[in-house]
């Protein structure tokens, strides 16, 4: 991860954020962050900034964050894509976000089978975490809009 993506639900108070799950594990085990270390952070759909590690206890990491005044602008790239096979689409979601795409428009062409349109890969609960992975790699806080 080149950026730790923060969500409003992570906010404890003011500029203090508490991470859990994969992001906390990444900070502890991959980045080997100790209290006092600064990390690049970004608030979803908001500004970028830095987060100073305050505590790494158990399965959580506490960060004190300071953000830039303005969020980065939305990218000027749209992607129109015929719905691919679900397995391929799952692999594409992080790459789409990492490339800096602003909007993804999925269309059904005559070669797209109807079962592809009901696949789990088109469920926001499935593709949003994959988009977030790509966003963290690309150091962006702007989530691609999917239609």
Secondary structure, DSSP 8 states (H G I E B T S, - for coil): --SEEE-GGGEEETTEEEEEHHHHHIIIIIS---TT-EEEEEETTS-EEEEEEEEEETTEEEEEEEE-SS-----S-EEEEE---HHHHHHHHHHHHHTT-SEEEEE--TTS-HHHHTSGGGSHHHHHHHHHHHHHHHT-----EE-
